[in-house]
Amino acid sequence: VPDGPPLPGDTLIGAAVRAIRAGDLASTAPRKEAPTSTSPSDGRLPRTTAAETLATMQAAVLTGEALWIGYVNAEGTASQRVIAPVRVEGGFVTAYDHTADEVRTYPLHRVTGVAELADD
């Protein structure tokens, strides 16, 4: 019987480092101020209407730009994500999530708002 859990391999360690770096990048990415959005500097989730959220995400699909979104999961836990939407349809957005470093699909009704990232 081993004394503890098995040691992680190089692949797992590399994935963990990439996820941490993606989260660091996402948390420090400058964001454009939107008139209906909460200021990113106050730590709250962005707030936009459903129509503004949908229009901004559809535009980002066409331009390939990344967006800052507020998201509330099924348990009610709120989080901030930086995503690059690739498809918006059927009430869902499929996007590359820079925060998680993977492609994910989010239900649009759980998105609290969206803001464009500022140009560097």
C-alpha positions in Angstrom: 0.0 0.0 0.0 1.5 3.3 -1.0 2.1 6.1 1.6 0.1 8.6 -0.4 -1.3 9.5 -3.7 0.8 8.8 -6.8 3.1 11.6 -7.9 1.8 13.6 -10.9 3.4 13.1 -14.2 4.9 15.7 -16.5 1.7 16.0 -18.5 -0.4 16.7 -15.5 2.1 19.2 -14.1 2.3 21.0 -17.5 -1.5 21.2 -17.7 -1.7 22.6 -14.2 0.9 25.3 -15.0 -0.9 26.3 -18.2 -4.2 26.6 -16.3 -2.6 28.8 -13.7 -0.9 31.0 -16.3 -4.2 31.3 -18.3 -6.0 32.3 -15.1 -3.3 34.9 -14.3 -3.6 36.3 -17.8 -7.4 36.4 -17.7 -7.4 38.1 -14.3 -5.1 40.9 -15.4 -6.3 41.5 -18.9 -7.4 45.1 -19.4 -11.1 45.5 -20.2 -13.0 48.2 -22.1 -15.4 50.2 -20.1 -19.0 49.6 -21.2 -21.7 52.1 -20.2 -24.0 49.4 -18.9 -21.3 47.3 -17.5 -19.9 47.2 -13.9 -16.4 48.5 -13.7 -13.9 45.6 -13.8 -11.8 47.3 -11.1 -14.5 46.9 -8.5 -14.3 43.1 -8.7 -18.0 42.6 -9.6 -19.4 40.7 -12.6 -20.2 42.6 -15.7 -23.9 43.4 -16.2 -25.5 43.8 -19.6 -29.0 43.2 -21.0 -29.7 39.9 -22.7 -29.9 41.7 -26.1 -26.5 43.4 -25.5 -24.9 40.2 -24.3 -26.1 38.3 -27.4 -25.1 41.0 -29.8 -21.6 41.4 -28.3 -21.0 37.6 -28.4 -22.2 37.3 -32.0 -19.9 40.1 -33.0 -17.0 38.5 -31.2 -17.6 35.3 -33.1 -17.1 37.3 -36.4 -14.1 39.2 -35.2 -12.4 36.6 -33.1 -12.1 38.9 -30.1 -12.0 37.7 -26.6 -14.6 38.9 -24.1 -14.8 39.2 -20.3 -18.1 37.6 -19.0 -19.8 37.2 -15.7 -21.2 33.7 -15.2 -23.3 32.0 -12.6 -23.2 28.2 -12.5 -26.0 25.8 -11.6 -25.0 26.0 -7.9 -25.3 29.8 -7.9 -21.5 30.4 -7.7 -20.5 33.5 -9.7 -17.2 33.7 -11.6 -15.5 35.9 -14.1 -14.3 34.3 -17.4 -12.3 35.4 -20.4 -13.7 33.6 -23.5 -13.2 33.7 -27.2 -16.7 32.7 -28.6 -16.6 30.4 -31.7 -20.4 29.7 -31.9 -23.6 31.2 -30.5 -26.7 29.2 -31.1 -29.6 27.5 -29.4 -29.2 29.5 -26.2 -25.6 28.5 -25.7 -22.2 30.0 -26.5 -19.3 27.7 -27.3 -16.0 29.4 -26.7 -12.4 28.9 -25.9 -12.2 29.7 -22.2 -8.9 31.4 -21.5 -9.4 31.1 -17.8 -9.8 27.3 -17.9 -7.6 26.9 -21.0 -10.2 24.7 -22.8 -13.2 24.9 -25.0 -16.5 25.1 -23.0 -20.1 25.6 -23.7 -22.1 28.0 -21.5 -25.9 28.5 -21.4 -26.6 32.1 -22.2 -29.1 32.5 -19.5 -26.4 32.0 -16.9 -24.2 34.9 -18.3 -24.7 38.0 -16.2 -23.1 40.3 -18.7 -20.2 40.8 -21.1 -17.5 43.4 -21.7 -14.9 43.7 -24.5 -11.3 43.5 -23.5 -9.3 46.7 -24.0 -6.8 46.9 -26.8 -3.2 46.8 -25.7 
